[in-house]
Amino acid sequence: MIDFEKCAEMLDEIADSMPYELYRDLNGGISLLPQIKVHPKALHNDLFILGEYIRNSLGNAIVFYYGSINRVYGNLSDDELYKQLERIMRHEVRHHNEYLAGCDDLGELDRIQIEEYLKRNGK
């Protein structure tokens, strides 16, 4: 299990390794919050939001949820966790860039995955 500070350091390192241009208009920045966030469509509190792209009156931001990350990936080695954090970061940065481009292909893929989850779990 990785601690909050180490997780934040990994996310900073991953963010710094990506081209700066990908963060254009991400005026709310990237943050790590301590809580677990369960997806509103979770049937048995078993579907966790690891990160999300947020657009609101304050701007555009990417938020990671340490509690969710730890719940899902807490048993991984640091190297394996780093790879998962990279995957999540790329996913959220793609949401941001698709929003700037006026499309939502990844959002549609996310919706399909939620529908598949619901079908697998009997709803």
N, C-alpha and C positions, 0 to 999 in steps of 0.2 A: 504494500500500500504506500503510495507516494503522498508526501505532505503537500499542503496548499502552496507553500512558497516554492517548492521544487516544480510543481505543476505550472505555476506562473512563470518561472524561469524558462521552462521548456516552451511554453506558448510564446514568450517574448523572442526566444531564439528562432522559432519557426517563423514568426511574423517578420523578423528582421531578415530572414533568408529569402523572402519573396520579393519580387519587384515592387518598388514603392508605388508605381503607377496603378497597381491594383487597388490601392487604398484611396484613390481620388474620391473626394466627397464623403469619405467615411469620417464625418466630423464628430461623431460620438465615440470614436476609437474602438478599442478592443479591451474587454474587461473579463475578469474571472470572478464569479460570485460563489460563495461557499455552499449554497443550497443544492438539494436534489430538486429537480423539476420533472414531474410526471406529465406525460402528454395528456391533454384533455380527453383523447379518445381511448386511452388505456383501459382495458377491460378488467385487469386484475393488478393495477399498480405495477405493471411489468414493462411499460414502454416509457423510456426515459429520454428527455431532451438533453442532449449533451452540449449543444451550442445552438444559437439562433441568430439570425440576422433581424434586426429590429429597425423599423422606420416609424418615427412618430414626430410630434411637433418639436422635439428637441434635436432631431436630426437622424442620421444613420449610424448604427453601431452594431458590433458583433459582441455577443455575450456567451461565455462558456460557463457551465455549471459544474463546479468541482465535485459536489456531492454526487451528481449523476455520473460523472466520469469515473469517480472512485467506485461507485456501485457496480458499474458495468465492466470497467477495466482494472480495478484495484488489485487483481491477482497477477497482472502482467509484469514482466521485467521492465526496467526503465527504457530499454531500447525498443521493446514492443509497444509500450505506452506512447513513446515519442512518435512512432509510426502512426498510431491511431490518432494522436493529437494533430499530426500533420494532415491526415485525411479529413478530420473534422474542420480544421482551419481552411483547407482548400474548398471544402463544401460551402462554408459560410461566406468566404470571399467570392466564390462563384455566384451565390445568391445576390450579393452586393453588385457585382459587375453586370449580371443579367438585368437587375433592376435599372441600372444606369443605361443599359442598351435597350430597354423597353420590352424585354421578353421575360418569361418565367418558365423556361424548360425544366429547370431543376425543381422548381416548385411543383410542377406537374408530376415529375418523377417521385417526389416526396409524397404527393397525394396518392399515387398508385401504390406505393409501398405501404401506406396506412390502410388502404382498402384491402390489400393482400393480408396484412396482419389481422384485420377484422374478420376476413373470410376464414383464415387458419384457426382463429380462436372462437369460431361459432357465432359470429354476429353478422 
